[in-house]
Amino acid sequence: MRQRPLGVVTRGTTNPNRLRRVDNWLVETCGDALRAAADPLVVDLGYGATPVTAVELRARLATGVRADVRVVGLEIDPVRVAAAQPAADPPGLAFARGGFELAGLRPALVRAFNVLRQYDESEVADAWRTVIERLAPGGLLVEGTCDELGRLGSWVLLDATGPRTLTLAAKLTTLDSPAQLAERLPKALIHRNVPGERIHDLIRALDDAWHAAAGYAPFGPRQRWLRTVTAVKQAGWPVLDRPRRWRHGELTLPWPTISPT
Ligand SMILES: C[S@@+](CC[C@H](N)C(=O)[O-])C[C@H]1O[C@@H](n2cnc3c(N)ncnc32)[C@H](O)[C@@H]1O
């Protein structure tokens, strides 16, 4: 498939905390898979104009999952690969040229953030397939998007069989309404926030529940969010039972419940 570097979003300085939310989720959700991996190899695919998010990922996984983790940042843009070399710290952190074929690596985990948003929706399935075919046995791909400051984001977790879950995540202290999450859906869903699509129904259900929970606002946005997620679950959405993560402004659902129709 076509692979193209488009650095539009990464011009200027990348906020080093931008991917902290997904990294914390990765530690909790994918930590066991990485601990069980014969080779603790992780790829940060499309790390961008600066290597800072790859540096952060390595630090987070080394302290939170296993000290011998090896992160390889892959970039399709050779200028960005050269620029990242001073941040390399082998064997724990390296940078190389590569795309969805993963440069021949067989990682246990791939994080691809804010990469597919630069492609057409029709290219997503191929990109996903290309990556998941190259994972080590039991390997995982987390593909998603977020805003510049990491306050709003969403990601899809995939294994060798395809997409498993969707997670929506918001910094609750700056969230006006869950409808804002629609702007930061993964490429597979961002054009599907229209009537008749399940993701549209979900966003609307969250928004309605958030407004119905306005009475909880004086107790803080976390209480309001917890009430919102509880209401959506009671309404029949099969929210995965991770109240610990709900408290962080997150919500995870099985992929089939929100997949494009
Ligand atoms: C918007 S930046 C994202 C940077 C970082 N992941 C983040 O979220 O802050 C997207 C990067 O993906 C790279 N890219 C685009 N297509 C790619 C591909 N097929 N394989 C690897 N990198 C790719 C671009 O060169 C660009 O540097």
The ligand as an ORCA input file, in Angstrom:
! r2SCAN-3c Opt
* xyz 0 1
  C       1.726     13.250     13.173
  S       3.223     12.391     13.324
  C       2.954     11.501     14.833
  C       4.098     11.545     15.784
  C       3.893     10.779     17.085
  N       3.549      9.391     16.857
  C       2.849     11.457     17.928
  O       1.724     10.934     18.032
  O       3.116     12.502     18.510
  C       3.063     11.155     12.107
  C       4.371     10.554     11.684
  O       4.101      9.340     11.006
  C       5.061      9.193      9.984
  N       4.530      8.215      9.041
  C       3.561      8.353      8.124
  N       3.320      7.200      7.504
  C       4.146      6.294      8.060
  C       4.372      4.908      7.841
  N       3.676      4.222      6.952
  N       5.306      4.300      8.582
  C       6.038      4.979      9.503
  N       5.870      6.286      9.747
  C       4.933      6.928      9.044
  C       5.249     10.583      9.447
  O       6.502     10.698      8.788
  C       5.149     11.423     10.715
  O       6.415     11.655     11.232
*
